[in-house]
Amino acid sequence: MGFQVITLTESAASRVNEIIANSGPDARGIRVSIKKGGCAGMEYAVDMVTAENVNTKDDHVELNGAKVWVDPAASLYLLGTVMDFEVTKLRTGFVFKNPNETSACGCGESVELKAADLAELAKAREAVH
């Protein structure tokens, strides 16, 4: 079995399901990708997936009926990431706990990412099994 690109927390899955429930009959889930931007160089992007724009090349993760697709171009940067949903006094939104982040900007909106070390992930996986 291969690596799962990202994992979802129960909170993230619940929020994805809420978004889909309130987005009409064509909504299928969300898509996570990375785009250039922000002061640290990269930003996480979350977009709606509808029946018309499902990309069969995307990685697919599902928890409790919540469907998340991951852009293949972002996979190496997101490998090992945990996607959560948090509500705080200052911010409400998806949060990515990504072991591939090398730094983040002060405002928390952008990050610097390196590609995942597949050999290191394989070692960690072997240690668990």
C-alpha positions in Angstrom: 0.0 0.0 0.0 1.3 3.5 -0.9 1.5 6.6 1.2 -1.7 8.6 1.8 -0.8 12.1 0.7 -2.8 13.8 3.5 -5.0 12.8 6.4 -8.0 14.6 7.7 -9.0 15.2 11.2 -12.6 14.6 12.3 -13.0 18.4 12.5 -11.8 18.9 8.9 -14.1 16.2 7.7 -17.1 17.7 9.4 -16.3 21.1 7.9 -15.9 19.7 4.4 -19.2 17.9 4.8 -20.9 21.2 5.9 -19.4 23.1 2.9 -20.7 20.4 0.5 -24.1 20.3 2.1 -24.5 24.1 1.6 -23.1 24.3 -1.9 -25.7 22.7 -4.1 -26.2 19.4 -5.8 -23.1 19.5 -8.0 -20.7 19.9 -5.1 -18.6 16.8 -4.5 -15.8 17.9 -2.2 -12.8 20.1 -2.0 -9.4 20.2 -3.8 -6.2 21.1 -2.0 -3.3 22.5 -4.0 -0.4 24.9 -3.6 0.1 28.1 -5.4 2.9 30.7 -5.5 2.2 33.7 -3.4 2.6 35.4 0.0 5.8 36.6 1.6 7.1 33.1 2.2 6.6 32.0 -1.4 3.7 29.4 -1.3 0.2 29.3 -0.2 -2.3 26.4 0.4 -5.3 26.7 -1.9 -8.7 25.1 -1.2 -11.3 25.0 -4.0 -14.7 23.5 -4.5 -14.9 20.3 -6.6 -18.0 19.9 -8.6 -19.3 17.1 -10.9 -17.9 19.1 -13.8 -14.3 19.6 -12.5 -13.4 16.3 -10.8 -9.8 15.5 -12.0 -9.2 11.7 -12.1 -5.5 12.4 -11.8 -5.8 13.9 -8.4 -5.1 11.9 -5.3 -8.3 11.2 -3.3 -8.8 11.1 0.5 -12.1 10.4 2.2 -13.1 10.4 5.9 -16.7 10.1 7.1 -18.0 10.9 3.7 -15.9 14.1 3.3 -14.1 14.0 0.0 -10.8 15.8 -0.6 -8.8 15.7 -3.8 -5.1 16.7 -3.9 -3.5 18.2 -6.9 -0.7 15.8 -8.1 1.7 18.7 -8.6 1.4 19.4 -4.8 1.6 15.8 -3.6 5.4 15.8 -2.8 5.0 19.0 -0.8 1.9 17.7 1.1 3.0 14.2 1.8 2.5 13.5 5.5 0.3 16.6 6.0 -2.6 16.6 8.5 -5.5 18.8 7.4 -7.5 20.2 10.4 -10.2 22.8 10.9 -9.8 25.3 13.7 -11.9 28.1 15.2 -9.9 30.6 17.3 -10.5 34.2 18.4 -8.5 35.5 15.5 -9.1 33.0 12.7 -11.5 30.3 11.5 -10.3 27.9 8.7 -8.5 24.9 7.5 -5.0 24.4 9.0 -2.3 22.3 7.5 0.2 20.6 9.8 2.8 19.9 7.2 6.2 18.2 8.0 7.6 19.7 4.8 7.3 23.3 5.9 10.7 24.9 6.3 9.3 28.3 7.4 6.2 30.4 7.5 5.5 34.1 7.3 4.6 36.0 10.4 0.9 36.3 9.5 0.6 32.6 8.9 -0.8 32.9 5.4 2.1 31.6 3.4 4.8 29.0 3.8 8.1 27.8 2.4 7.9 24.1 1.5 10.4 21.4 0.5 9.6 18.2 -1.3 9.0 15.3 1.1 11.9 12.9 1.8 10.5 9.6 0.6 13.3 7.5 2.1 12.7 9.1 5.5 9.0 8.5 5.2 9.6 4.8 4.3 11.9 4.4 7.3 9.3 5.9 9.6 6.6 3.7 8.2 8.7 0.6 8.7 9.4 1.6 12.3 5.6 1.7 12.9 4.9 -1.7 11.3 
